[in-house]
């Protein structure tokens, strides 16, 4: 999972090209077995994907802001804390809060990195969708459907990846 999170854009792009390549190679077989939507339906679906992508980009930017704010708040709160605590006799007597474990590790930076990559990926997908919708170049219905399907899959992967990582952030703050 860590490898995927560190290289998510590369892996997702590689997966997209493989899918487009396979569906291009097997175009004749796919066209015989699959009924494709009308151009109008594809246009409506593209509009929906544009709306969803734009909303998700805003959501991810909000999450990044929250993580940075919580990290800064935690760091400044620790600096302001002047209370002298009784030192534990052994390591096993010491109680460590989840927040301390979280913010004193590299987790906030890793979470921020995952959300930043997801934001970049969704922004590129958003611009690709806008470009396809503008019809500046003519794309065959088959390839348009394939590309839109692959972009939908990428949006799904990016969203799921972000929510799984966001869950770890919530676990720290909700399960004190």
Backbone as ProteinMPNN parsed JSONL, in Angstrom:
{"seq_chain_A": "XXXXXXXXXXXXXXXXXXXXXXXXXXXXXXXXXXXXXXXXXXXXXXXXXXXXXXXXXXXXXXXXXXXXXXXXXXXXXXXXXXXXXXXXXXXXXXXXXXXXXXXXXXXXXXXXXXXXXXXXXXXXXXXXXXXXXXXXXXXXXXXXXXXXXXXXXXXXXXXXXXXXXXXXXXXXXXXX", "coords_chain_A": {"N_chain_A": [[0.827, -1.192, 0.0], [1.963, 1.197, 0.773], [3.849, 1.61, -1.245], [2.178, 2.037, -3.419], [0.867, 4.405, -2.59], [3.008, 6.186, -2.54], [3.718, 6.304, -5.22], [1.447, 6.874, -6.701], [0.382, 8.475, -8.836], [1.954, 7.767, -11.03], [1.463, 4.984, -11.175], [-1.338, 4.958, -11.537], [-1.525, 6.322, -14.004], [-0.095, 4.563, -15.653], [-1.767, 2.309, -15.458], [-4.048, 3.389, -16.697], [-3.121, 3.791, -19.348], [-2.571, 1.144, -20.064], [-5.163, 0.009, -19.943], [-6.487, 1.554, -21.945], [-4.911, 0.846, -24.125], [-5.361, -1.979, -24.274], [-8.146, -2.034, -24.705], [-8.204, -0.724, -27.141], [-6.791, -2.491, -28.757], [-8.471, -4.724, -28.717], [-10.714, -3.755, -29.996], [-12.61, -4.468, -32.059], [-13.763, -6.852, -31.043], [-14.871, -5.904, -28.679], [-16.698, -3.992, -29.601], [-18.562, -5.659, -30.803], [-19.748, -6.897, -28.646], [-20.577, -5.02, -26.789], [-22.893, -2.476, -26.111], [-22.854, 0.807, -27.012], [-23.231, 4.061, -25.485], [-25.292, 6.891, -26.485], [-24.167, 9.898, -28.1], [-25.134, 12.16, -26.78], [-25.666, 11.194, -24.2], [-23.092, 10.62, -23.346], [-22.046, 13.193, -23.309], [-23.557, 14.322, -21.214], [-22.653, 12.702, -19.124], [-19.955, 13.414, -19.055], [-20.213, 16.08, -18.214], [-21.206, 15.652, -15.637], [-19.013, 14.297, -14.497], [-17.126, 16.345, -14.592], [-18.222, 18.162, -12.764], [-18.142, 16.603, -10.405], [-15.369, 16.129, -10.198], [-14.353, 18.748, -9.87], [-15.533, 19.427, -7.433], [-14.358, 17.49, -5.758], [-11.659, 18.264, -5.911], [-11.769, 20.702, -4.543], [-12.586, 19.722, -2.034], [-10.344, 18.145, -1.328], [-8.358, 20.129, -1.179], [-9.348, 21.514, 1.007], [-9.053, 19.554, 3.012], [-6.247, 19.353, 3.064], [-5.631, 21.903, 4.031], [-6.808, 21.727, 6.579], [-5.246, 19.713, 7.776], [-2.727, 20.962, 7.845], [-3.373, 23.14, 9.483], [-4.148, 21.853, 11.9], [-1.72, 20.603, 12.535], [-0.022, 22.816, 12.926], [-1.382, 24.022, 15.046], [-1.147, 22.018, 16.984], [1.665, 21.92, 17.263], [2.256, 24.558, 18.17], [0.776, 24.53, 20.497], [2.126, 22.628, 22.019], [4.529, 23.943, 22.416], [3.72, 26.029, 24.023], [2.997, 24.782, 26.296], [3.836, 24.601, 29.528], [3.793, 23.013, 31.671], [5.142, 20.974, 34.117], [5.617, 17.629, 33.993], [5.326, 14.661, 35.909], [7.965, 12.44, 35.724], [7.863, 9.268, 34.197], [8.558, 6.099, 35.737], [9.343, 3.863, 34.31], [9.463, 2.823, 30.837], [7.065, 1.61, 30.312], [5.274, 2.793, 32.019], [4.686, 5.162, 30.923], [2.358, 7.171, 29.253], [1.27, 7.641, 26.039], [-0.284, 9.853, 23.969], [-2.516, 9.433, 21.152], [-2.495, 11.597, 19.44], [0.016, 12.735, 19.946], [1.682, 10.682, 19.017], [0.954, 10.724, 16.356], [1.445, 13.418, 15.377], [4.118, 13.76, 15.984], [5.358, 12.132, 14.293], [6.08, 11.24, 10.858], [3.671, 11.253, 9.645], [1.71, 13.448, 9.204], [2.944, 14.846, 7.087], [3.103, 12.85, 5.143], [0.387, 12.318, 4.731], [-0.417, 14.798, 3.75], [1.068, 14.78, 1.386], [-0.129, 12.648, -0.036], [-2.723, 13.69, -0.395], [-2.112, 15.989, -1.842], [-1.02, 14.903, -4.204], [-3.298, 13.566, -5.088], [-4.954, 15.749, -5.562], [-3.572, 17.016, -7.677], [-3.793, 14.972, -9.609], [-6.596, 14.777, -9.941], [-7.076, 17.368, -10.888], [-5.759, 17.36, -13.373], [-7.271, 15.378, -14.654], [-9.718, 16.699, -14.644], [-9.194, 18.859, -16.394], [-8.674, 17.407, -18.727], [-11.199, 16.279, -19.154], [-12.701, 18.612, -19.617], [-11.452, 19.449, -21.953], [-12.113, 17.327, -23.691], [-14.878, 17.606, -23.684], [-15.139, 20.062, -24.926], [-14.79, 19.5, -27.576], [-12.717, 20.152, -29.37], [-11.071, 18.588, -30.886], [-11.963, 15.959, -33.06], [-13.223, 12.984, -31.842], [-13.582, 9.551, -32.166], [-16.588, 7.79, -31.377], [-16.296, 5.355, -30.006], [-13.645, 5.49, -28.936], [-13.888, 7.799, -27.437], [-15.737, 6.974, -25.513], [-14.239, 4.961, -24.273], [-12.044, 6.444, -23.246], [-13.373, 8.214, -21.501], [-14.462, 6.348, -19.749], [-12.09, 5.283, -18.615], [-11.06, 7.595, -17.417], [-13.076, 8.004, -15.551], [-12.651, 5.729, -13.95], [-10.117, 6.423, -12.933], [-10.796, 8.688, -11.419], [-12.361, 7.434, -9.515], [-10.443, 5.715, -8.273], [-8.665, 7.632, -7.231], [-10.33, 9.006, -5.457], [-11.118, 6.954, -3.663], [-8.589, 6.251, -2.627], [-7.908, 8.651, -1.341], [-9.95, 8.834, 0.6], [-9.461, 6.55, 2.15], [-6.967, 7.168, 3.247], [-7.643, 9.527, 4.566], [-9.245, 8.502, 6.549], [-7.415, 7.483, 8.413], [-6.447, 9.849, 9.486], [-8.785, 10.836, 10.668], [-9.218, 8.833, 12.569], [-7.271, 9.36, 14.473], [-8.136, 11.776, 15.561], [-10.772, 11.427, 16.339], [-10.934, 9.214, 17.956], [-9.876, 9.49, 20.697]], "CA_chain_A": [[0.0, 0.0, 0.0], [2.86, 2.343, 0.856], [4.419, 1.811, -2.581], [1.139, 2.636, -4.258], [0.639, 5.788, -2.168], [4.165, 6.991, -2.926], [3.815, 6.388, -6.685], [0.062, 6.727, -7.162], [0.144, 9.108, -10.137], [2.617, 6.943, -12.043], [0.744, 3.713, -11.274], [-2.648, 5.223, -12.128], [-1.309, 6.644, -15.416], [0.289, 3.306, -16.291], [-2.996, 1.522, -15.535], [-4.915, 4.012, -17.706], [-2.591, 3.494, -20.679], [-2.763, -0.286, -20.317], [-6.582, -0.193, -20.253], [-6.78, 2.143, -23.257], [-4.228, 0.0, -25.111], [-6.075, -3.253, -24.407], [-9.443, -1.793, -25.334], [-7.947, -0.381, -28.543], [-6.371, -3.724, -29.419], [-9.637, -5.598, -28.839], [-11.842, -2.891, -30.377], [-13.63, -5.192, -32.827], [-14.474, -7.776, -30.161], [-15.648, -5.108, -27.711], [-17.837, -3.383, -30.312], [-19.565, -6.691, -31.059], [-20.368, -7.362, -27.396], [-20.988, -3.912, -25.917], [-23.719, -1.436, -26.718], [-22.321, 2.08, -26.557], [-24.246, 5.103, -25.278], [-25.397, 7.935, -27.501], [-23.281, 11.058, -27.904], [-25.761, 13.041, -25.782], [-25.455, 10.58, -22.881], [-21.669, 10.805, -23.013], [-21.906, 14.613, -22.953], [-24.111, 14.497, -19.867], [-21.753, 12.028, -18.184], [-18.757, 14.265, -18.941], [-20.587, 17.227, -17.367], [-21.278, 15.155, -14.261], [-17.651, 14.037, -14.032], [-16.484, 17.645, -14.371], [-18.746, 18.681, -11.484], [-17.61, 15.776, -9.311], [-13.924, 16.372, -10.086], [-14.135, 20.083, -9.298], [-15.907, 19.346, -6.016], [-13.331, 16.712, -5.055], [-10.452, 19.09, -5.792], [-12.033, 21.621, -3.427], [-12.588, 18.928, -0.806], [-8.956, 17.781, -0.999], [-7.66, 21.346, -0.74], [-9.823, 21.772, 2.371], [-8.402, 18.586, 3.901], [-4.843, 19.762, 3.205], [-5.643, 23.066, 4.922], [-7.119, 21.251, 7.931], [-4.075, 19.002, 8.3], [-1.698, 21.963, 8.161], [-3.853, 23.912, 10.633], [-4.06, 21.009, 13.093], [-0.292, 20.406, 12.828], [0.464, 24.075, 13.494], [-2.021, 24.178, 16.348], [-0.522, 21.042, 17.88], [3.047, 22.339, 17.507], [2.271, 25.758, 19.005], [0.243, 24.129, 21.8], [3.194, 21.929, 22.745], [5.526, 24.938, 22.808], [3.143, 26.86, 25.069], [2.787, 23.952, 27.474], [4.937, 24.767, 30.473], [3.508, 22.157, 32.813], [6.154, 19.943, 34.346], [4.96, 16.38, 34.308], [6.127, 13.705, 36.653], [8.575, 11.501, 34.799], [7.533, 7.877, 34.497], [9.683, 5.293, 36.217], [9.768, 2.997, 33.212], [8.826, 3.104, 29.555], [5.711, 1.065, 30.336], [4.444, 3.695, 32.81], [4.463, 6.369, 30.132], [1.178, 7.157, 28.392], [1.466, 8.484, 24.859], [-1.543, 10.111, 23.276], [-2.497, 9.186, 19.713], [-2.121, 12.842, 18.769], [1.471, 12.86, 20.039], [2.264, 9.71, 18.094], [0.655, 11.14, 14.988], [2.088, 14.664, 14.975], [5.563, 13.669, 16.147], [5.854, 11.232, 13.254], [6.034, 11.824, 9.516], [2.328, 11.041, 9.102], [1.054, 14.621, 8.608], [3.573, 15.148, 5.805], [2.704, 11.805, 4.188], [-1.021, 12.564, 4.395], [-0.428, 15.967, 2.871], [1.595, 14.355, 0.096], [-1.158, 11.847, -0.716], [-3.803, 14.577, -0.801], [-1.591, 16.875, -2.885], [-0.968, 14.114, -5.44], [-4.684, 13.344, -5.518], [-5.436, 17.018, -6.103], [-2.959, 17.163, -9.002], [-4.373, 13.984, -10.511], [-7.963, 15.185, -10.253], [-7.033, 18.592, -11.698], [-5.42, 16.965, -14.744], [-8.462, 14.701, -15.18], [-10.718, 17.746, -14.863], [-8.866, 19.58, -17.627], [-8.882, 16.48, -19.845], [-12.647, 16.204, -19.379], [-13.12, 19.88, -20.232], [-10.928, 19.42, -23.32], [-12.94, 16.39, -24.467], [-16.216, 18.191, -23.809], [-15.09, 21.202, -25.851], [-14.779, 18.944, -28.931], [-11.732, 20.823, -30.221], [-10.664, 17.559, -31.845], [-12.998, 14.941, -33.226], [-12.843, 11.68, -31.296], [-14.527, 8.484, -32.465], [-17.454, 7.476, -30.232], [-15.705, 4.236, -29.255], [-12.5, 5.957, -28.146], [-14.387, 8.767, -26.461], [-16.321, 6.179, -24.438], [-13.128, 4.299, -23.565], [-11.288, 7.455, -22.485], [-14.223, 8.681, -20.401], [-14.518, 5.244, -18.782], [-10.809, 5.214, -17.909], [-10.99, 8.769, -16.535], [-13.981, 7.713, -14.438], [-11.928, 4.793, -13.084], [-9.066, 7.18, -12.236], [-11.461, 9.497, -10.385], [-12.753, 6.489, -8.462], [-9.232, 5.31, -7.547], [-8.158, 8.79, -6.485], [-11.266, 9.267, -4.362], [-10.986, 5.879, -2.672], [-7.279, 6.402, -1.989], [-7.976, 9.807, -0.439], [-10.813, 8.529, 1.739], [-8.772, 5.574, 3.013], [-5.932, 7.894, 3.99], [-8.328, 10.465, 5.456], [-9.743, 7.721, 7.685], [-6.366, 7.418, 9.439], [-6.435, 11.162, 10.133], [-9.967, 10.894, 11.53], [-9.037, 7.91, 13.702], [-6.464, 10.036, 15.496], [-8.859, 12.896, 16.184], [-12.077, 11.039, 16.865], [-10.768, 8.136, 18.95], [-8.841, 9.951, 21.621]], "C_chain_A": [[0.872, 1.256, 0.0], [3.481, 2.653, -0.51], [3.415, 2.483, -3.508], [0.925, 4.096, -3.889], [1.787, 6.693, -2.584], [4.245, 7.229, -4.432], [2.45, 6.342, -7.348], [-0.176, 7.323, -8.547], [0.749, 8.258, -11.251], [1.848, 5.637, -12.259], [-0.621, 3.913, -11.923], [-2.526, 5.534, -13.624], [-0.956, 5.392, -16.214], [-0.943, 2.413, -16.483], [-3.926, 2.07, -16.616], [-4.427, 3.68, -19.114], [-2.748, 2.013, -21.035], [-4.218, -0.563, -20.706], [-6.947, 0.349, -21.633], [-6.139, 1.301, -24.359], [-4.953, -1.312, -25.344], [-7.425, -3.073, -25.107], [-9.303, -1.354, -26.793], [-7.598, -1.63, -29.347], [-7.564, -4.646, -29.68], [-10.897, -4.836, -29.261], [-12.949, -3.665, -31.088], [-14.445, -6.133, -31.945], [-15.367, -7.017, -29.171], [-16.878, -4.522, -28.394], [-18.94, -4.398, -30.612], [-20.366, -7.043, -29.804], [-20.955, -6.248, -26.523], [-21.819, -2.915, -26.717], [-23.282, -0.089, -26.152], [-23.417, 3.121, -26.406], [-24.246, 6.099, -26.436], [-24.475, 9.094, -27.13], [-23.82, 11.991, -26.817], [-25.542, 12.508, -24.361], [-24.017, 10.751, -22.425], [-21.429, 12.253, -22.592], [-22.423, 14.906, -21.552], [-23.206, 13.875, -18.809], [-20.477, 12.839, -17.973], [-19.056, 15.461, -18.037], [-20.653, 16.822, -15.901], [-19.887, 14.9, -13.695], [-16.889, 15.332, -13.776], [-16.936, 18.225, -13.033], [-18.166, 17.921, -10.303], [-16.126, 16.052, -9.106], [-13.629, 17.724, -9.444], [-14.457, 20.093, -7.81], [-14.852, 18.595, -5.209], [-12.026, 17.483, -4.903], [-10.617, 20.07, -4.628], [-12.007, 20.916, -2.089], [-11.158, 18.578, -0.378], [-8.146, 18.991, -0.543], [-8.079, 21.726, 0.68], [-9.156, 20.831, 3.363], [-6.941, 18.954, 4.13], [-4.735, 20.94, 4.164], [-5.892, 22.646, 6.365], [-5.915, 20.555, 8.545], [-2.98, 19.984, 8.7], [-2.098, 22.764, 9.396], [-3.738, 23.108, 11.922], [-2.61, 20.805, 13.504], [0.286, 21.659, 13.482], [-0.111, 24.311, 14.884], [-1.393, 23.25, 17.375], [0.888, 21.489, 18.257], [3.101, 23.558, 18.418], [1.728, 25.451, 20.396], [1.291, 23.433, 22.648], [4.26, 22.91, 23.221], [5.028, 25.774, 23.987], [3.002, 26.095, 26.391], [4.016, 24.044, 28.389], [4.773, 23.881, 31.698], [4.584, 21.095, 32.927], [5.434, 18.681, 34.792], [5.916, 15.493, 35.093], [6.661, 12.675, 35.667], [8.214, 10.076, 35.185], [8.788, 7.105, 34.917], [10.226, 4.388, 35.125], [9.052, 3.411, 31.937], [7.369, 2.661, 29.57], [4.759, 1.931, 31.157], [4.027, 4.935, 32.014], [3.239, 6.2, 29.22], [1.425, 8.133, 27.245], [0.129, 8.628, 24.152], [-1.385, 9.789, 21.787], [-2.062, 10.431, 18.948], [-0.613, 13.048, 18.802], [2.15, 11.915, 19.065], [2.1, 10.175, 16.649], [1.493, 12.354, 14.574], [3.601, 14.651, 15.165], [6.186, 12.696, 15.146], [5.83, 11.971, 11.908], [4.643, 11.726, 8.888], [1.664, 12.296, 8.532], [1.634, 14.976, 7.237], [3.169, 14.123, 4.746], [1.252, 11.979, 3.768], [-1.139, 13.747, 3.437], [0.058, 15.623, 1.477], [0.557, 13.559, -0.698], [-2.273, 12.752, -1.225], [-3.356, 15.548, -1.895], [-1.525, 16.141, -4.219], [-2.372, 13.864, -5.975], [-5.276, 14.609, -6.137], [-4.88, 17.251, -7.497], [-3.61, 16.224, -10.015], [-5.796, 14.372, -10.913], [-8.005, 16.452, -11.115], [-6.702, 18.264, -13.152], [-6.616, 16.273, -15.396], [-9.547, 15.719, -15.514], [-10.45, 18.488, -16.168], [-8.992, 18.691, -18.86], [-10.365, 16.367, -20.186], [-13.173, 17.47, -20.057], [-12.664, 19.928, -21.691], [-11.771, 18.498, -24.211], [-14.323, 16.971, -24.705], [-16.242, 19.332, -24.815], [-15.105, 20.78, -27.312], [-13.865, 19.718, -29.869], [-11.143, 19.86, -31.247], [-11.772, 16.506, -31.895], [-12.469, 13.602, -32.731], [-13.964, 10.701, -31.629], [-15.311, 8.134, -31.199], [-16.868, 6.363, -29.376], [-14.577, 4.741, -28.353], [-12.904, 6.992, -27.102], [-14.966, 8.03, -25.253], [-15.239, 5.512, -23.605], [-12.38, 5.301, -22.692], [-12.095, 7.948, -21.297], [-14.328, 7.604, -19.327], [-13.244, 5.133, -17.963], [-10.649, 6.41, -16.97], [-11.914, 8.603, -15.328], [-13.305, 6.765, -13.445], [-10.832, 5.508, -12.295], [-9.655, 8.072, -11.143], [-11.849, 8.612, -9.21], [-11.549, 6.069, -7.627], [-8.696, 6.438, -6.67], [-9.037, 9.082, -5.276], [-11.135, 8.211, -3.274], [-9.671, 5.984, -1.911], [-7.306, 7.544, -0.967], [-8.823, 9.513, 0.791], [-10.172, 7.523, 2.69], [-7.72, 6.274, 3.857], [-6.562, 8.881, 4.969], [-8.873, 9.76, 6.693], [-8.688, 7.619, 8.788], [-6.252, 8.739, 10.194], [-7.616, 11.285, 11.097], [-9.829, 9.991, 12.75], [-8.24, 8.554, 14.827], [-7.298, 11.051, 16.255], [-10.206, 12.509, 16.761], [-11.997, 9.978, 17.951], [-9.659, 8.504, 19.933], [-8.764, 8.99, 22.721]], "O_chain_A": [[0.57, 2.242, -0.673], [3.62, 3.817, -0.883], [3.759, 3.38, -4.278], [0.811, 4.944, -4.774], [1.564, 7.849, -2.943], [4.783, 8.246, -4.87], [2.319, 5.817, -8.455], [-0.878, 6.717, -9.356], [0.124, 8.056, -12.293], [1.612, 5.234, -13.398], [-1.02, 3.118, -12.773], [-3.336, 5.061, -14.421], [-1.461, 5.188, -17.319], [-1.133, 1.833, -17.551], [-4.526, 1.3, -17.366], [-5.228, 3.326, -19.98], [-3.027, 1.676, -22.186], [-4.482, -1.278, -21.673], [-7.637, -0.32, -22.402], [-6.748, 1.07, -25.403], [-5.142, -1.719, -26.49], [-7.794, -3.855, -25.983], [-10.205, -1.596, -27.595], [-8.054, -1.801, -30.477], [-7.653, -5.271, -30.737], [-12.012, -5.231, -28.919], [-14.119, -3.519, -30.736], [-15.667, -6.211, -32.075], [-16.48, -7.446, -28.871], [-17.975, -4.551, -27.835], [-20.117, -4.04, -30.67], [-21.527, -7.441, -29.895], [-21.745, -6.519, -25.619], [-21.484, -2.564, -27.848], [-23.337, 0.124, -24.94], [-24.421, 3.074, -27.117], [-23.323, 6.136, -27.249], [-24.065, 9.235, -25.978], [-23.052, 12.545, -26.029], [-25.268, 13.274, -23.438], [-23.758, 10.999, -21.247], [-20.699, 12.513, -21.636], [-21.799, 15.65, -20.795], [-23.012, 14.442, -17.734], [-19.977, 12.942, -16.853], [-18.238, 15.814, -17.187], [-20.207, 17.563, -15.026], [-19.609, 15.245, -12.547], [-16.092, 15.406, -12.841], [-16.117, 18.722, -12.261], [-17.747, 18.523, -9.315], [-15.672, 16.194, -7.971], [-12.759, 17.831, -8.579], [-13.735, 20.699, -7.019], [-14.493, 19.012, -4.107], [-11.356, 17.368, -3.876], [-9.701, 20.241, -3.823], [-11.469, 21.444, -1.115], [-10.809, 18.703, 0.796], [-7.337, 18.885, 0.379], [-7.26, 22.205, 1.464], [-8.738, 21.26, 4.438], [-6.449, 18.879, 5.256], [-3.847, 20.97, 5.015], [-5.247, 23.162, 7.277], [-5.597, 20.783, 9.712], [-2.379, 19.854, 9.767], [-1.263, 23.038, 10.259], [-3.276, 23.633, 12.935], [-2.296, 20.831, 14.695], [1.002, 21.569, 14.479], [0.597, 24.749, 15.79], [-1.137, 23.654, 18.509], [1.266, 21.443, 19.428], [3.909, 23.594, 19.347], [2.172, 26.051, 21.375], [1.339, 23.627, 23.863], [4.83, 22.738, 24.299], [5.812, 26.18, 24.844], [2.901, 26.695, 27.461], [5.104, 23.6, 28.024], [5.538, 23.993, 32.657], [4.897, 20.403, 31.958], [4.744, 18.657, 35.811], [7.136, 15.572, 34.954], [5.908, 12.109, 34.875], [8.253, 9.717, 36.362], [9.907, 7.417, 34.508], [11.435, 4.174, 35.031], [8.147, 4.246, 31.96], [6.528, 3.272, 28.91], [3.543, 1.811, 31.002], [3.114, 5.659, 32.41], [3.116, 5.202, 28.51], [1.747, 9.301, 27.463], [-0.505, 7.639, 23.785], [-0.288, 9.86, 21.233], [-1.355, 10.343, 17.944], [-0.022, 13.483, 17.814], [3.086, 12.303, 18.366], [3.008, 10.03, 15.83], [2.17, 12.325, 13.546], [4.299, 15.463, 14.557], [7.396, 12.469, 15.157], [5.588, 13.176, 11.85], [4.463, 12.08, 7.723], [1.091, 12.217, 7.445], [0.896, 15.361, 6.33], [2.922, 14.478, 3.593], [0.915, 11.812, 2.596], [-1.868, 13.695, 2.446], [-0.482, 16.122, 0.49], [0.388, 13.778, -1.897], [-2.722, 12.602, -2.361], [-4.143, 15.889, -2.778], [-1.925, 16.684, -5.248], [-2.604, 13.943, -7.181], [-6.013, 14.54, -7.12], [-5.617, 17.638, -8.404], [-3.935, 16.625, -11.133], [-6.155, 14.303, -12.089], [-8.875, 16.588, -11.975], [-7.303, 18.83, -14.065], [-6.939, 16.544, -16.552], [-10.214, 15.611, -16.543], [-11.367, 18.718, -16.956], [-9.376, 19.168, -19.927], [-10.742, 16.359, -21.358], [-13.997, 17.395, -20.968], [-13.401, 20.393, -22.561], [-12.101, 18.85, -25.344], [-14.877, 16.846, -25.797], [-17.252, 19.547, -25.485], [-15.394, 21.591, -28.192], [-14.2, 19.919, -31.037], [-10.761, 20.268, -32.344], [-12.423, 16.215, -30.891], [-11.404, 13.147, -33.148], [-15.141, 10.984, -31.403], [-14.773, 8.175, -30.092], [-16.937, 6.424, -28.148], [-14.557, 4.456, -27.156], [-12.327, 7.049, -26.016], [-14.717, 8.411, -24.109], [-15.313, 5.498, -22.377], [-12.113, 5.027, -21.522], [-11.556, 8.087, -20.199], [-14.288, 7.906, -18.134], [-13.3, 4.915, -16.753], [-10.158, 6.257, -15.851], [-11.574, 9.012, -14.218], [-13.381, 6.976, -12.234], [-10.639, 5.227, -11.113], [-9.077, 8.196, -10.063], [-11.685, 8.994, -8.052], [-11.624, 6.066, -6.398], [-8.323, 6.222, -5.517], [-8.531, 9.372, -4.192], [-11.049, 8.543, -2.091], [-9.641, 5.825, -0.691], [-6.785, 7.407, 0.14], [-8.459, 9.899, 1.902], [-10.327, 7.634, 3.906], [-7.595, 6.001, 5.051], [-6.064, 9.051, 6.082], [-8.952, 10.358, 7.766], [-9.027, 7.663, 9.97], [-5.992, 8.751, 11.397], [-7.46, 11.781, 12.213], [-10.275, 10.346, 13.841], [-8.512, 8.313, 16.003], [-7.172, 11.168, 17.474], [-10.729, 13.227, 17.613], [-12.902, 9.863, 18.777], [-8.613, 7.856, 19.963], [-7.958, 9.162, 23.635]]}, "name": "protein", "num_of_chains": 1, "seq": "XXXXXXXXXXXXXXXXXXXXXXXXXXXXXXXXXXXXXXXXXXXXXXXXXXXXXXXXXXXXXXXXXXXXXXXXXXXXXXXXXXXXXXXXXXXXXXXXXXXXXXXXXXXXXXXXXXXXXXXXXXXXXXXXXXXXXXXXXXXXXXXXXXXXXXXXXXXXXXXXXXXXXXXXXXXXXXXX"}
